[in-house]
Amino acid sequence: MTIPVQVFPDAATIGRVLAAEIADGIEKARTEGVPYLLGCPGGRTPRPTYAALAAEVARRRLPLGHLVIAMMDDYVVPGPSGGFAHVPADAHFSCRRFGREEIAGPLSAAAPEPVGGLWLPDPAAPEQYDERLRDAGGIDLFILASGGSDGHVAFNPPGTPREAATRIVRLAETTKRDNLGTFPAFASSAEVPDHGVTVGPATIAGLSRRLVLLLDGEHKRQAYQRIATAGTYDPGWPATIVTEGRNPQIYADRTATT
């Protein structure tokens, strides 16, 4: 299917519009007495949305005890007894840290009632994350972003099959290089962990009620062209999974589309 595209002047405007939609959903869920699950990536692209959402929560004085921040991935390292474990929660590149300090923390500080939960997939049992999301009723809105050079979404590398669910993956070198901009304390891609735990395309498309993919900046022009013209999922550009989700939309700024 062709994805509806809405073009905005800049990333800040994208953030304000999406934040208002999310706040509406949070407010509606509280009225109905049900949880609201917000699927969240780390990284540069969604930062304006997270900042705008904190401002919107403060303006509306929204209680957030029923809000769950469902992170999409995290870096992992070999565990002491085999398998994999999360990187330290205070590491500069930890997605747990990102979720706590850049999403849940500011939202809780802005609200009369703090965020109810911050979830991440467990590298010791990644398949249980999909079960947990499903048991909670699914993700109400999943914010997505695309790698500019290789189309990764979460940590799913080029070549990821459509049916892949939450699992441990080896990061593509292109993904590691892209993430240097998100975590500038890395001196080079050699310092980026080789593996991550990540939701899969099947998780994103199958367990979400709405998908909004954000694209901003000149470095996302290739991503915009690949995704906006895709009619179905393309394993060579995993962010095209947005084409197969429910209620999908692309929010892009002008520099990404021209």
N, C-alpha and C positions, 0 to 999 in steps of 0.2 A: 504494500500500500504506500501511496505518497504521503509523507508526513506534513501536516500543516506547519507552516513557518510563520513566526511573527518577528519582525525586525524592529529593533530599538536603536535609539541614538548611541547608547553606550552601556557598559556593564552595570553601572549604578542604576540606570533605569530598569534594566532587566531584574536586578535584585529587588527593587521596590515593588514591581508588579508581581513577581513570584512570591515575595514575602507576604503580600496582602492576600494572595490566594491561599497560601499555607495557613495564615492566621485565621482566615474564614473557616478552613477545614478543622483546625484545632478547636475553634469556638463551637462549631456545629457538633463535633464529637463529644464535647463536654456536655452540651445540652442533651444529647442522646444517651449519656452515661456510658460511653464506650471509649476504648483507648484510641489514640491517633498515632500511627507509626509513620515516621518520616525517614525515608531512605537517604542516607547522606554519604557523599564522597568527601575525602580530604582534598587538599590542593588549593590552587590559586583561583580556579574558575568560580567555585561557589562562594568564595569569601564575601563578595558584595551582598549576596542573598542572605547569608548568615547574619551579617551586620544589620541589614535592613529588617530582618525578622526580629532581632532583639529590640530594635527601635519600635517596631509595630506592636510587639508584646507589651512593651512599656507604655505605649500610647493607649492601648486598649485595656491595660491592666489584666492581662489574661493569666489565669492560673494554669500551671503546666504539669500538674501531678499526673495527668493521664497521657502525657506526651512521652513517646519512646523514640529516642534517636537511634536508628538502626544503621550502624556504619557498614560500609560495603567491603572493606578489606583492611589488612594490616601486614606489615613486614613480619617475617618469621625467621628464626635461626635454628640450627640443629639443637635438639634438646639434650640434656645430660644423660638420659636413658634411652636414646633413640627417638625417632620421630622429630617433630618440630615444636617450637615454643614461641610465644610472642617475644618480640624485642622488648627491652625494658620500657616500662610505662612512662619513664621520664626522658627517654631518648628524644633528641630533637626531631627525629623522623618517625616517631611512633604515632600511628593513627589513633591509638587509644589516647595519647596526650592531645592530639589535634582535636578529637571529639570532645574531650573534657574541657580544654582551655579555649577553644575557638568556636565551639557550638554550644554544648550543654551549659558550660559555665556562664557565658554572657547571657544566655537565655534565662537561666535561673536567677541571675542577678537583676534582671529586668522585670521579673514576674513576682506576683504576690505569693506564688506557690512554685517551688522549683520543679525542674524536669523530673519526670517519674522514673526514667531509665535510660541507660546508655548501653547498647548491645553491640557486641562484635562477634564474629565467628571464632570458635575455639579451634586452634590448630590441632589439638589432640583429638577432636571429634567434629570436623568441619561439616559433615553431613547433617548434624543435628541442628545447624542454624536454619536450614530450610524448614525443618519440622517446627522449630520454635516460631518462625515467622508465620507459617501456615496455621499453627494452633492459635496464634494471636489474631487471626483474621486477615493477615496479609498486610502489605505496605500500602498506606493510603496514597502517598505521593513519593515517587523515587526521583530525586535529583540526579541527573547523569551528566557526565562530561566525557569528551573524547580526547585521546592522545592526539597531538597535532601531527606527529610524524608517522604513527603506525596504527592509529585508530583503536588503541586499547581502551577498554571500559573497565573500571576497577583495575584488577591486575590481569585481566584476560588478554593473552597475547594474540597476535595474528595467527590464524589457524585453529582457533578455539571452536570446537563443534557446538552447534546450536543446543544440544541436549545437556551440555555441561552444567552441573549445579555447583554448590559451594564446595571448595576443595583447595588443596595445596597446589600451587603452580610454580614453575620456574619462570622468573621474569625475563622478558625479552630485553636484549641490550638497548633497543630503541626506547623501551619504557623506562629503563634505568636512567638513560640520558635525559629523557623528558622530565623526570622527577627531580633532576638537579635544580630546576627552577622553583619547584615547590619547597624543597628543603635545601636552601643555599649553603648550609653549613657543611654539606658534603663537598670535599675537595675535588672529587672526580667520581665518575660512575663506578670505579673499582671499589669505592667505599659503600655503595648501595648494596643491601643484602640481595642475594641471588634468588630468594624465594619469598612468596607471600601466600596468605590465606585469603581467598576471595570468593564473593558470590559469583555465580556463573550466569551466562545468558538465560538459561532456563529459570533461574531464580528471579532475575530481573523481569522477564516477560511474563512468567507464570504466577508470580506472587505479588504483583503490584496492580493497583486500581488506576493509577495514572503515572505516566512517564513524562518528564520534562528534561530535555537535553539542552545544555547551555553551551554556546559557542561565542567567544568574543576575542577580538584581536586578529591582526593580520596573520599570525602564525596558525590560526585555525581555518584559513581559507580552504586548504585541501580537505580538511575534515568536513567542512560545510558542503563542499561539492560532492564528496563521496556519500554523505548521509542523506542530504536533501534529495538526491537523485536515486537513491536506493529504493527498490520496490519490495525487497525482502532481506532477510539476514544474509550478510556476506561474511563468511569466516575470515576473509582477508582483512576485514575492517570491523572488529567486534562491536563497536559502538552502533553499528547498524541494527543491533537488536531492538533499538527504539521503534523500528518499523513493525515489530511484531507484538508490541505491548498494547494494553488497553489505554484508550484516551491519550495517545502520544502527541507531543508537540515539540518543536524546536524553537527556542528563544535565542536569537542571534543579534549581535550588534552589527552596525553597518560595515565596519572594517572587516568582519569575517565573511561578508557576503559579496564584497565588491573586488 
